Amino acid sequence: MNQNYDRDKVWEFPADICFKVMAVNREGVDLEVLEVVNRHAPTNQIPSSKPSRNGNYVSLSFNIRVTNKEQVDALYKDVFTVDGVKMTL
């Protein structure tokens, strides 16, 4: 199934989204990711986190407000500068 779509037509800004990050489970990774998120979409919340079954990885979830696609693109790009980040949703 091919799911080509124009996100500019799907998303309406501003939008509240749940930004999720999968990372190596190491001390401080949540705060490093939070620092990146706050640069792009300031939030006062601490991310919810859930370790993987074996505890090697952690899923971090942030509820944030985004105002345009450039902000979203920059956030997704910048979060990969954090050591251990493997995936975003």
N, C-alpha and C positions, 0 to 999 in steps of 0.2 A: 504494500500500500504506500503510495507516494503522498506525502503530506506537505507539499509546497504551499506556503502561504506567505502573505505579506504582513509581517507583524505590525506594521504601521496601521494597517486596516483592522487588525485584531485587537490591539491594545488601545485603550483610551487613557490618555494621561491627563491629570495625575492618576496614579494607580497604587493601591496597596498590594504588595506582593510578599510571598514567603520566599526568601532567598535562602537556599540550602547549600551547604558546603560539606563535602566529604574530605577528611584529612587524616593523616597519620595521628594516632592518639598519643600525643606527647604533652608534657607539661607546658602550659602557656599558649598552646596553639589557638585556643578559643579567644584569648585576649588579643593575639596578633591579628586574627581574622576580624574581630570586632573593631580594631583600630582602622583597618582598611574600609570596612563597611561605614564607619563613622565619617571617613573622609568624603564619601560619596552620598551617603544618605544618613545623616545624623539620627541616632536613636538612643534613648535612655535605657533600653532593655538589655539585659544579659541574655545571650543566646541560649535557647534550649539545646541540650546536647543528649545524644544517645550513643553509647559505645556499640561497636559491632559485637557479634557473638563471642569472638575470641579476644576482644578488647584491643585489637591492633589498630582499629580505625575509630573515628568518631564522626557522627553526623551533627552539624551545627545548623540551627534554623533561626532566621531573623525575620521578623515582620517589619517591613520597611515601606516607606512611601517614595515612589520615584516619579519624576516630573517629565522626563523625556527619554528618548531612545539613546541619546548620547551618554546620558548618566548611567543607564543600564549597561551599555557596552563598556564603559570605563570601569565600572564596578566589577564586571565579570573578568575583564582583562587583569585588573590590578590585584584581585584576590589570589591569582596564581603566582604572585611574587612571594607569598607566604610559604616558607619551607614546609613541605609535607602535604600541601593541598593537592588532592588528586582529581576531584570532580566538583562541578557545580550543577545545580538544578534551578 
